[in-house]
Amino acid sequence: MSRATTIVRRAAVRPDRVADTVSLDHAARAAASGSLVAEGGLAFEVALTKAAALEDGDALRLEDGRLVAIRAAAEDLLEVRAENPARLTRLAWQLGGNHVPAEIAADVLYVPASPANAELVRGQGCTASPVSRAFRPERAAHDHSTCGHDHSHDHHGHDHGHTHDHDHGHHGHDHAEAHDHAKAHDHPKAHDHAHDHDHAHPGHVHGPGCNHDH
């Protein structure tokens, strides 16, 4: 079986090298893999050297140099319209917050057809009509939003837990150690050192910097 190892972007596709065409929905284009059979019967295996999403009009290059063109397959979608641009903009913002892929045009949105998406559309005062067409969602913008949300959440949770455990454990250890040292040796300087350190360290934990972070 022939193997496809390279993606050729639309602008570089030579029509005379195209041997067949395969239709893929947006999910299959985002993670092309496994064995496929093109419309003309050409069977091949997708074995990309570097994983990447396929776009409508791109092609896969086989090992013998032939190309298999990529076509966006028709999917069941909701065509969403609103009485004014503001409603449509608010809906697009909410769809992004819910990680719903959406294709955005000047005065219309296209989203996957599902009861949950239909309810979300109605809740924003927009109308949805079922259609069957190729789906080309705003993949790059959606991926960027999801990444920022996760990174921000994980980073904040890690720092908070680490700071809390470290500060309290370290403060308790230093206070007890300094106190025992002063008591055992009955040395005024040791007592003064413990006193000064205790005042400085809590100031670092509970001072303005900590309040600002929380």
Backbone as JSON, one array per atom type, in Angstrom:
{
  "sequence": "MSRATTIVRRAAVRPDRVADTVSLDHAARAAASGSLVAEGGLAFEVALTKAAALEDGDALRLEDGRLVAIRAAAEDLLEVRAENPARLTRLAWQLGGNHVPAEIAADVLYVPASPANAELVRGQGCTASPVSRAFRPERAAHDHSTCGHDHSHDHHGHDHGHTHDHDHGHHGHDHAEAHDHAKAHDHPKAHDHAHDHDHAHPGHVHGPGCNHDH",
  "N": [[0.85, -1.21, 0.0], [0.48, 2.24, -0.77], [2.16, 5.0, 0.81], [1.52, 8.04, 2.49], [3.5, 10.69, 3.3], [4.0, 13.36, 3.48], [2.73, 16.71, 3.66], [1.35, 18.82, 1.25], [0.86, 22.14, 0.81], [-1.98, 24.13, -0.2], [-1.33, 26.26, -2.01], [0.93, 25.31, -3.26], [0.24, 23.04, -4.64], [0.34, 21.05, -7.47], [-1.73, 20.63, -10.14], [-1.32, 18.7, -12.17], [-0.03, 16.66, -10.91], [-1.81, 15.47, -9.24], [-3.3, 12.54, -8.31], [-5.59, 11.45, -7.22], [-8.53, 12.09, -5.18], [-9.51, 12.77, -1.82], [-12.15, 12.95, 0.49], [-12.63, 14.59, 3.53], [-13.95, 15.13, 6.81], [-13.98, 17.93, 9.18], [-12.88, 17.01, 11.6], [-11.41, 14.73, 10.86], [-9.59, 15.93, 9.16], [-8.15, 17.42, 10.98], [-6.69, 15.56, 12.38], [-5.37, 13.57, 10.69], [-4.89, 10.18, 9.94], [-4.0, 6.66, 9.74], [-5.46, 4.22, 7.46], [-6.69, 5.15, 4.27], [-9.13, 5.46, 1.64], [-9.28, 6.82, -1.46], [-11.51, 8.78, -3.59], [-11.36, 7.81, -6.19], [-10.6, 5.21, -5.81], [-7.99, 4.75, -5.0], [-5.97, 3.39, -2.6], [-4.33, 4.18, 0.42], [-1.89, 4.79, 3.03], [-1.77, 7.01, 5.76], [1.04, 8.42, 6.93], [2.43, 10.58, 8.3], [5.42, 12.45, 8.7], [5.53, 14.55, 10.41], [3.08, 15.59, 12.54], [0.22, 17.39, 11.54], [-2.48, 19.64, 10.84], [-4.8, 19.24, 8.16], [-5.94, 21.25, 5.45], [-8.74, 22.34, 3.48], [-8.19, 21.84, 0.07], [-5.48, 21.36, 0.29], [-2.89, 18.84, -0.18], [-1.83, 15.41, -0.01], [1.34, 14.01, -0.26], [2.41, 11.14, -1.88], [4.78, 8.43, -1.53], [5.8, 7.85, -4.03], [5.64, 10.24, -5.32], [3.21, 11.08, -6.35], [0.15, 12.98, -5.84], [-2.51, 13.26, -3.48], [-5.41, 14.9, -3.41], [-7.0, 17.0, -0.97], [-10.27, 17.3, 0.11], [-12.8, 19.19, 1.65], [-15.27, 17.56, 3.37], [-18.88, 17.4, 3.2], [-20.87, 18.34, 6.0], [-23.22, 17.98, 8.73], [-24.55, 20.9, 9.81], [-25.3, 23.9, 11.72], [-26.69, 26.8, 10.52], [-26.24, 29.96, 11.55], [-27.86, 32.94, 12.32], [-28.46, 36.44, 13.1], [-30.44, 39.26, 14.29], [-28.96, 41.54, 14.46], [-25.5, 42.65, 14.23], [-24.26, 42.74, 16.77], [-25.48, 40.81, 18.42], [-24.68, 38.48, 17.15], [-21.94, 38.64, 17.49], [-21.72, 38.46, 20.29], [-22.63, 35.86, 20.6], [-20.64, 34.44, 19.21], [-18.47, 34.93, 20.89], [-19.32, 33.57, 23.19], [-19.48, 30.97, 22.21], [-16.77, 30.47, 21.74], [-15.87, 30.53, 24.4], [-16.99, 28.2, 25.31], [-15.62, 26.37, 23.91], [-16.54, 25.56, 21.38], [-16.24, 24.68, 18.07], [-16.31, 26.97, 15.36], [-17.3, 28.38, 12.28], [-16.75, 31.47, 10.93], [-18.36, 34.03, 9.27], [-19.14, 37.11, 7.5], [-21.82, 37.87, 8.21], [-22.89, 35.6, 9.34], [-22.76, 32.53, 11.2], [-21.35, 29.24, 11.37], [-21.88, 26.21, 12.96], [-21.3, 22.95, 14.47], [-24.05, 20.71, 14.14], [-26.08, 20.13, 16.83], [-28.09, 19.29, 19.71], [-27.29, 20.71, 22.03], [-25.8, 22.87, 21.0], [-27.77, 24.12, 19.49], [-29.52, 24.96, 21.48], [-27.89, 26.78, 22.83], [-27.59, 28.73, 20.87], [-30.24, 29.66, 20.57], [-30.6, 30.7, 23.12], [-29.13, 33.03, 23.01], [-30.68, 34.63, 21.49], [-30.56, 34.24, 18.75], [-31.05, 32.78, 15.44], [-31.23, 29.45, 14.11], [-30.56, 27.37, 11.39], [-30.74, 24.17, 9.9], [-28.15, 22.86, 7.88], [-26.24, 21.34, 5.2], [-22.97, 21.21, 4.51], [-19.53, 21.97, 3.61], [-17.27, 22.27, 6.34], [-15.36, 24.7, 7.77], [-13.85, 25.55, 10.29], [-12.69, 28.15, 12.59], [-9.9, 27.3, 13.33], [-7.25, 27.95, 14.33], [-7.57, 30.23, 16.02], [-9.32, 29.2, 17.92], [-7.77, 27.14, 19.1], [-5.75, 28.62, 20.29], [-7.17, 30.03, 22.29], [-8.12, 27.95, 24.01], [-5.57, 26.93, 24.9], [-4.39, 29.08, 26.31], [-6.21, 29.28, 28.43], [-5.97, 26.84, 29.9], [-3.17, 26.79, 30.52], [-2.98, 29.05, 32.14], [-4.65, 28.38, 34.26], [-3.47, 26.03, 35.38], [-0.94, 26.95, 36.11], [-1.47, 28.92, 38.05], [-2.72, 27.4, 40.05], [-0.64, 25.67, 40.79], [1.4, 27.39, 41.78], [0.16, 28.59, 43.99], [-0.35, 26.43, 45.74], [2.26, 25.51, 46.22], [3.59, 27.73, 47.38], [2.14, 28.12, 49.76], [2.52, 25.7, 51.25], [5.31, 25.64, 51.49], [6.05, 28.04, 52.82], [4.76, 27.95, 55.33], [5.76, 25.56, 56.44], [8.53, 26.06, 56.46], [8.75, 28.35, 58.06], [7.8, 27.4, 60.54], [9.77, 25.53, 61.13], [12.18, 27.04, 61.3], [11.6, 28.77, 63.42], [11.25, 27.02, 65.63], [13.75, 25.78, 65.7], [15.53, 27.95, 66.17], [14.56, 28.83, 68.62], [15.01, 26.61, 70.3], [17.76, 26.51, 70.15], [18.54, 28.92, 71.37], [17.54, 28.52, 73.94], [18.96, 26.28, 74.81], [21.61, 27.15, 74.9], [21.45, 29.49, 76.2], [22.02, 32.07, 75.27], [22.2, 35.44, 74.66], [22.57, 36.63, 72.14], [21.81, 34.63, 70.38], [19.1, 34.49, 70.96], [18.34, 37.06, 70.15], [18.88, 36.84, 67.43], [17.03, 34.89, 66.61], [14.67, 36.25, 67.15], [14.85, 38.47, 65.42], [14.9, 37.17, 62.93], [12.43, 35.87, 62.84], [10.63, 37.98, 62.68], [11.29, 39.09, 60.24], [10.86, 37.04, 58.37], [7.98, 36.3, 58.43], [7.07, 38.72, 57.44], [7.79, 38.6, 54.8], [6.14, 36.54, 53.83], [3.49, 37.35, 54.43], [3.26, 39.92, 53.56], [2.76, 42.92, 51.52], [3.29, 41.97, 48.93], [2.35, 39.33, 48.94], [-0.38, 39.7, 49.46], [-1.07, 41.01, 47.15], [-0.72, 39.01, 45.17], [-2.7, 37.15, 45.87]],
  "CA": [[0.0, 0.0, 0.0], [1.21, 3.49, -0.82], [2.2, 5.75, 2.05], [1.6, 9.49, 2.37], [4.37, 11.13, 4.39], [4.21, 14.81, 3.44], [1.6, 17.58, 3.29], [1.63, 19.91, 0.3], [-0.16, 23.16, 1.03], [-2.8, 24.43, -1.37], [-0.66, 27.14, -2.98], [2.01, 24.59, -3.94], [-0.28, 21.83, -5.27], [0.36, 21.04, -8.93], [-2.85, 19.8, -10.59], [-0.9, 17.59, -13.01], [0.5, 15.61, -10.06], [-2.9, 14.93, -8.42], [-3.73, 11.23, -8.8], [-6.92, 11.13, -6.7], [-9.04, 13.06, -4.19], [-10.17, 12.17, -0.67], [-12.99, 13.9, 1.23], [-12.51, 14.4, 4.98], [-14.61, 16.16, 7.61], [-12.98, 18.75, 9.87], [-12.19, 16.21, 12.63], [-10.43, 13.89, 10.18], [-8.53, 16.8, 8.65], [-7.35, 17.89, 12.11], [-5.82, 14.47, 12.87], [-5.36, 12.54, 9.65], [-4.06, 9.02, 10.25], [-4.57, 5.38, 9.36], [-5.63, 3.89, 6.04], [-7.77, 5.86, 3.59], [-9.39, 5.11, 0.25], [-9.7, 8.02, -2.17], [-12.74, 8.65, -4.37], [-11.09, 7.0, -7.39], [-10.23, 3.86, -5.44], [-6.6, 4.66, -4.56], [-5.82, 3.14, -1.16], [-3.02, 4.61, 0.92], [-1.77, 4.95, 4.48], [-1.24, 8.3, 6.18], [2.16, 8.23, 7.86], [3.12, 11.87, 8.25], [6.62, 12.55, 9.52], [5.23, 15.56, 11.41], [1.63, 15.75, 12.62], [-0.29, 18.73, 11.25], [-3.85, 19.61, 10.34], [-5.0, 19.43, 6.72], [-6.95, 22.23, 5.07], [-9.4, 22.13, 2.18], [-7.33, 22.27, -1.03], [-4.14, 20.81, 0.46], [-2.71, 17.51, -0.76], [-0.87, 14.5, 0.62], [2.28, 13.47, -1.26], [2.77, 9.74, -1.7], [6.22, 8.19, -1.65], [6.19, 7.84, -5.45], [5.54, 11.59, -5.87], [1.83, 11.45, -6.68], [-0.57, 13.73, -4.83], [-3.92, 12.99, -3.21], [-5.98, 16.18, -3.01], [-7.89, 16.98, 0.2], [-11.51, 18.07, -0.06], [-13.61, 19.26, 2.87], [-16.53, 16.83, 3.19], [-20.09, 18.04, 3.72], [-21.24, 17.93, 7.35], [-24.46, 18.55, 9.26], [-24.22, 22.1, 10.56], [-26.34, 24.9, 11.96], [-26.4, 28.13, 9.98], [-26.72, 30.84, 12.62], [-27.99, 34.36, 11.96], [-29.02, 37.29, 14.15], [-31.05, 40.48, 13.76], [-27.94, 42.6, 14.4], [-24.14, 42.1, 14.41], [-23.88, 42.62, 18.17], [-25.94, 39.51, 18.94], [-23.84, 37.45, 16.56], [-20.63, 38.76, 18.13], [-21.83, 37.9, 21.64], [-22.73, 34.41, 20.46], [-19.32, 33.94, 18.84], [-17.66, 34.99, 22.11], [-19.76, 32.49, 24.08], [-19.07, 29.7, 21.59], [-15.35, 30.32, 22.03], [-15.72, 30.21, 25.81], [-17.42, 26.81, 25.48], [-14.76, 25.56, 23.04], [-17.32, 25.04, 20.26], [-15.65, 25.14, 16.81], [-17.25, 27.78, 14.6], [-16.84, 29.05, 11.07], [-17.28, 32.82, 11.06], [-18.43, 34.85, 8.06], [-19.5, 38.5, 7.8], [-23.12, 37.98, 8.87], [-23.4, 34.26, 9.64], [-21.86, 31.56, 11.83], [-21.67, 27.83, 11.16], [-21.42, 25.37, 14.06], [-21.81, 21.58, 14.34], [-25.45, 20.53, 14.53], [-26.29, 19.33, 18.04], [-29.1, 19.93, 20.57], [-26.66, 21.67, 22.94], [-25.46, 24.08, 20.25], [-29.03, 24.77, 19.12], [-30.03, 25.63, 22.68], [-27.01, 27.92, 23.06], [-27.93, 29.74, 19.86], [-31.54, 30.25, 20.93], [-30.42, 31.46, 24.35], [-28.55, 34.32, 22.68], [-31.61, 35.35, 20.64], [-30.22, 34.05, 17.33], [-31.8, 31.72, 14.77], [-30.38, 28.4, 13.56], [-31.17, 26.55, 10.34], [-29.86, 23.03, 9.56], [-27.6, 22.84, 6.51], [-25.18, 20.36, 4.96], [-21.93, 21.88, 3.72], [-18.18, 21.83, 4.14], [-17.07, 23.02, 7.57], [-13.99, 25.21, 7.86], [-13.86, 26.36, 11.52], [-11.54, 29.0, 12.91], [-9.12, 26.38, 14.16], [-6.1, 28.56, 15.01], [-8.04, 31.09, 17.11], [-9.9, 28.34, 18.96], [-6.69, 26.45, 19.81], [-5.03, 29.58, 21.12], [-7.99, 30.33, 23.46], [-8.09, 26.82, 24.91], [-4.26, 26.78, 25.51], [-4.21, 30.11, 27.32], [-7.03, 29.0, 29.61], [-5.41, 25.74, 30.67], [-1.88, 27.17, 31.11], [-3.2, 30.01, 33.22], [-5.26, 27.7, 35.41], [-2.52, 25.12, 35.99], [0.16, 27.71, 36.7], [-1.94, 29.56, 39.27], [-2.95, 26.38, 41.08], [0.65, 25.13, 41.26], [2.11, 28.37, 42.59], [-0.53, 28.81, 45.26], [-0.12, 25.3, 46.63], [3.67, 25.42, 46.57], [3.93, 28.82, 48.29], [1.48, 27.9, 51.05], [3.17, 24.63, 51.98], [6.71, 25.95, 51.77], [6.18, 29.12, 53.78], [4.36, 27.55, 56.68], [6.68, 24.56, 56.95], [9.83, 26.66, 56.67], [8.64, 29.27, 59.19], [7.71, 26.62, 61.77], [11.05, 24.87, 61.37], [13.16, 28.02, 61.71], [11.24, 29.29, 64.73], [11.53, 26.01, 66.64], [15.19, 25.55, 65.76], [16.16, 29.11, 66.8], [14.13, 28.87, 70.01], [15.73, 25.56, 71.01], [19.18, 26.87, 70.22], [18.69, 29.98, 72.37], [17.26, 27.96, 75.26], [20.01, 25.34, 75.19], [22.86, 27.85, 75.15], [21.14, 30.68, 76.99], [22.89, 33.09, 74.69], [21.34, 36.56, 74.23], [22.66, 36.89, 70.69], [21.0, 33.64, 69.68], [17.71, 34.91, 71.11], [18.12, 38.21, 69.27], [18.87, 36.38, 66.04], [15.76, 34.24, 66.35], [13.63, 37.28, 67.15], [14.94, 39.25, 64.17], [14.55, 36.34, 61.76], [11.0, 35.6, 62.84], [9.89, 39.16, 62.21], [11.56, 39.33, 58.82], [10.29, 36.0, 57.5], [6.54, 36.48, 58.2], [6.83, 39.9, 56.6], [7.93, 38.17, 53.41], [5.0, 35.7, 53.46], [2.18, 37.98, 54.56], [3.36, 41.35, 53.23], [1.97, 43.43, 50.36], [3.46, 41.13, 47.75], [1.44, 38.17, 49.03], [-1.76, 40.16, 49.29], [-1.3, 41.35, 45.75], [-0.86, 37.8, 44.38], [-3.97, 36.49, 46.16]],
  "C": [[0.88, 1.25, 0.0], [1.13, 4.22, 0.51], [2.32, 7.24, 1.75], [2.38, 10.01, 3.56], [4.51, 12.64, 4.48], [2.93, 15.54, 3.05], [2.1, 18.64, 2.32], [0.51, 20.92, 0.44], [-0.77, 23.61, -0.3], [-2.07, 25.24, -2.44], [0.4, 26.41, -3.79], [1.53, 23.33, -4.66], [-0.28, 21.98, -6.79], [-0.74, 20.11, -9.42], [-2.41, 18.58, -11.41], [-0.31, 16.43, -12.2], [-0.58, 14.94, -9.21], [-3.42, 13.64, -9.05], [-5.14, 10.88, -8.36], [-7.29, 12.2, -5.66], [-9.71, 12.3, -3.05], [-10.93, 13.26, 0.09], [-12.93, 13.57, 2.72], [-13.29, 15.49, 5.7], [-13.56, 16.89, 8.45], [-12.23, 17.99, 10.95], [-11.11, 15.35, 12.0], [-9.29, 14.72, 9.61], [-7.61, 17.27, 9.77], [-6.37, 16.83, 12.61], [-5.84, 13.31, 11.88], [-4.4, 11.41, 10.01], [-4.74, 7.76, 9.75], [-4.67, 5.2, 7.86], [-6.84, 4.62, 5.47], [-7.92, 5.33, 2.17], [-9.95, 6.35, -0.43], [-10.92, 7.73, -3.05], [-12.55, 7.79, -5.62], [-10.64, 5.59, -7.1], [-8.79, 3.69, -4.98], [-6.54, 4.51, -3.04], [-4.41, 3.54, -0.72], [-3.08, 4.75, 2.43], [-1.16, 6.31, 4.79], [-0.19, 8.06, 7.25], [3.01, 9.48, 7.84], [4.33, 11.88, 9.18], [6.44, 13.59, 10.62], [3.73, 15.82, 11.41], [1.23, 17.2, 12.38], [-1.68, 18.6, 10.66], [-3.87, 19.87, 8.83], [-6.1, 20.46, 6.49], [-7.54, 21.87, 3.71], [-8.5, 22.68, 1.06], [-5.89, 21.83, -0.9], [-4.05, 19.46, -0.24], [-1.73, 16.72, 0.07], [0.03, 13.94, -0.48], [2.62, 12.03, -0.91], [4.26, 9.57, -1.94], [6.69, 8.17, -3.1], [6.02, 9.21, -6.11], [4.13, 12.01, -6.26], [1.17, 12.18, -5.52], [-2.01, 13.24, -4.71], [-4.51, 14.28, -2.66], [-6.95, 16.0, -1.84], [-9.09, 17.87, -0.08], [-12.29, 18.04, 1.26], [-14.97, 18.6, 2.61], [-17.7, 17.62, 3.76], [-20.43, 17.46, 5.09], [-22.57, 18.57, 7.74], [-24.12, 19.7, 10.2], [-25.47, 22.92, 10.86], [-25.86, 26.23, 11.38], [-27.06, 29.15, 10.9], [-26.72, 32.29, 12.13], [-28.64, 35.12, 13.11], [-29.56, 38.57, 13.52], [-30.07, 41.65, 13.71], [-26.57, 42.0, 14.69], [-23.75, 41.89, 15.87], [-24.29, 41.27, 18.75], [-25.03, 38.38, 18.43], [-22.44, 37.46, 17.19], [-20.65, 38.17, 19.53], [-21.9, 36.37, 21.59], [-21.37, 33.81, 20.12], [-18.4, 33.91, 20.05], [-18.03, 33.84, 23.04], [-19.38, 31.12, 23.52], [-17.59, 29.43, 21.86], [-15.11, 29.93, 23.48], [-16.1, 28.78, 26.12], [-16.64, 25.85, 24.59], [-15.55, 24.87, 21.93], [-16.68, 25.55, 18.97], [-16.7, 25.89, 16.0], [-16.56, 28.37, 13.38], [-17.53, 30.41, 11.03], [-17.21, 33.55, 9.72], [-18.93, 36.25, 8.47], [-20.8, 38.61, 8.59], [-23.73, 36.64, 9.23], [-22.32, 33.44, 10.33], [-22.3, 30.15, 11.45], [-21.05, 27.03, 12.31], [-21.95, 23.96, 13.86], [-23.25, 21.48, 14.85], [-25.54, 19.6, 15.74], [-27.35, 20.04, 18.88], [-28.49, 20.98, 21.5], [-26.33, 22.97, 22.22], [-26.72, 24.84, 19.85], [-29.6, 25.54, 20.3], [-29.2, 26.88, 23.0], [-27.33, 29.06, 22.11], [-29.24, 30.44, 20.21], [-31.42, 31.11, 22.18], [-29.83, 32.84, 24.11], [-29.44, 35.12, 21.72], [-31.3, 35.27, 19.16], [-31.06, 32.9, 16.76], [-30.83, 30.73, 14.14], [-31.15, 27.57, 12.55], [-30.22, 25.41, 9.99], [-29.43, 23.1, 8.1], [-26.57, 21.72, 6.43], [-24.17, 21.0, 4.01], [-20.56, 21.58, 4.33], [-18.01, 22.74, 5.35], [-15.6, 23.4, 7.69], [-13.9, 26.12, 9.1], [-12.58, 27.15, 11.72], [-10.64, 28.23, 13.87], [-8.03, 27.06, 14.96], [-6.55, 29.4, 16.21], [-8.59, 30.25, 18.25], [-8.8, 27.66, 19.77], [-5.95, 27.39, 20.73], [-5.82, 29.88, 22.4], [-7.94, 29.19, 24.47], [-6.76, 26.71, 25.63], [-4.05, 27.8, 26.62], [-4.99, 29.8, 28.57], [-6.39, 27.91, 30.47], [-4.11, 26.14, 31.36], [-2.09, 28.09, 32.31], [-3.72, 29.31, 34.47], [-4.25, 26.82, 36.13], [-1.43, 25.88, 36.71], [-0.26, 28.34, 38.02], [-2.12, 28.55, 40.39], [-1.64, 25.85, 41.64], [1.34, 26.13, 42.18], [1.47, 28.55, 43.96], [-0.24, 27.67, 46.24], [1.32, 25.24, 47.11], [4.04, 26.49, 47.6], [3.36, 28.58, 49.68], [2.21, 26.85, 51.86], [4.58, 25.01, 52.4], [6.83, 26.98, 52.89], [5.85, 28.67, 55.2], [5.32, 26.53, 57.26], [8.01, 25.17, 57.3], [9.81, 27.57, 57.9], [8.6, 28.5, 60.51], [9.05, 25.99, 62.12], [12.07, 25.87, 61.91], [12.87, 28.55, 63.12], [11.6, 28.3, 65.84], [13.03, 25.82, 66.82], [15.89, 26.7, 66.48], [15.82, 29.16, 68.29], [14.9, 27.84, 70.84], [17.2, 25.93, 71.17], [19.42, 27.92, 71.3], [18.5, 29.42, 73.78], [18.41, 27.08, 75.75], [21.27, 26.07, 75.59], [22.68, 29.1, 75.99], [22.0, 31.86, 76.55], [22.02, 34.22, 74.16], [21.39, 36.8, 72.73], [21.84, 35.89, 69.9], [19.54, 34.0, 69.77], [17.39, 36.09, 70.19], [18.04, 37.78, 67.82], [17.54, 35.72, 65.69], [14.65, 35.26, 66.26], [13.64, 38.07, 65.84], [14.5, 38.43, 62.98], [13.04, 36.1, 61.68], [10.22, 36.78, 62.31], [10.09, 39.38, 60.72], [10.85, 38.32, 57.95], [8.77, 36.11, 57.32], [6.24, 37.68, 57.34], [6.91, 39.53, 55.13], [6.7, 37.38, 52.95], [3.71, 36.48, 53.41], [2.19, 39.45, 54.19], [2.55, 41.71, 52.01], [2.11, 42.57, 49.13], [2.52, 39.95, 47.76], [0.01, 38.58, 48.82], [-2.06, 40.46, 47.85], [-1.51, 40.11, 44.89], [-2.2, 37.15, 44.6], [-5.13, 37.37, 45.77]]
}
